[in-house]
Amino acid sequence: MEKKRSSFSGKLGFVLAAAGSAVGLGNLWRFPYLAAKYGGGIFLLVYLILAVTFGFTLMIGEVALGRKTGLSAIGAFKKLNSKYTFVGYFAALVPIIIMPYYCVIGGWVFKYFTAFLTGHSQSAAQDGYFEGFISQTGQPILWQSVFILGTAIVVFLGVEKGVEKVSKVLMPLLVILTVGIAIYSVTLPGASAGIIYYLKPDFTHFSITTVVGAMGQLFYSMSLAMGIMITYGSYMKKDVNLEKSVSQIEIFDTGIAFFAGMMIVPAVFVFSGGDASAINAGPGLMFVTLPKVFMSMPFGTIIGILFFILVLFAALTSSISLMETIVSITCDRLHWNRRLATIIVSLFALAVALPSSLGFGAWSGIQPMGMSFLDFFDFISNSVLMPIVAFFTCIFIGYVIKPKTISDEIKLNSPFKREKLFVVMIKYIAPVCLIIILVSSILNALGIFVI
Ligand code: PHE
């Protein structure tokens, strides 16, 4: 007899857990800085269009694959056509690569939160604080271990008692915090220049890089092409309206990204006296620029505490989904029980996180492909593996099992309103776009600038 698969208790549980996975560092830190870099309003517009077409198609395809088969990535592909099991393996590889370095950044967020909470906000805003912290050996490892432990406890408890419960509490809090800080930020004196830059599309800033940048961000932000949505779909009950749930996850994810921009772009504009390049600080934005911005504001310490706890929640629910996916795959494949799998996966994460962490200090001399370890893992997963997995997922759905298989699954309990869009996207448009992303991001990384 097969063991009964765990499941979410209902629609809300699924939507909040999947949104918990999607909403993470990508929304709160990466989206605002990319929006500023790629021309503000125009990036926002392109992103929104892609989210309702491209993002919708891939997400509904993955969730339906999971629900149809009741299995996580490897099993799902294998069950439908064993020649394509390799796509499942590739998909499974992505969270395995991402999780350890995601926990390193999660550890940094934890550190900043405690620094603000314990009255060290002034020193956290000093020049050199961030570099000084990440280049140490013991401290970052300690914080990432705490972060991994927090993640593991939730996964250990299981789908309904752990993942779903935590998401139901943290996600609404996250919405309140994001909207609240955004309102505070747009009411700062002098914020209007930043708001206009962020909201008003300026078509002279449009270029193909805007589209490629937005598409890469979309994948990462919606946790696509890494087996996560397949796994979460496999926990979804058959009577839940799939299309509606996917739309809600998208609105959640895009909404939080939008408000994150609203809280960060105007505030940085005010701080820098209207200089858009100040927000273009890349990875340093959250840990170097923002603490300074907070300390220049009235009630800065409190805003900083709220902000970092918000980021911590978001990062935690995302890392839970990463660990849950790996645990689910090991349980499906190796028939381990959940608890044993959770312990082993956590130990693995602790070990593999070491190079990403030490790469900024003791091991900074070792640079795979000229990048730090963390950037290297990020590059392999986001720029290489994810477009490959997404491309083959489109081919698999579009030409092997045929879109009808997915449509039938969706129509089990409700009409599929955007079926036409789905079919055209998955067969023709998405595969072509994915090849363009893959080629351009690899060439960019190799230093051959194409577009
Ligand atoms: N979607 C998450 C974010 O926006 C990132 C993430 C990637 C989460 C991969 C889980 C898995 O930050």
Residues whose N, C-alpha, C, O or C-beta is under 5 A from the ligand:
A	BS01	LIG	S21 A22 V23 G24 L25 G26 N27 I98 Y220 S221 M222 S223 S318 L322
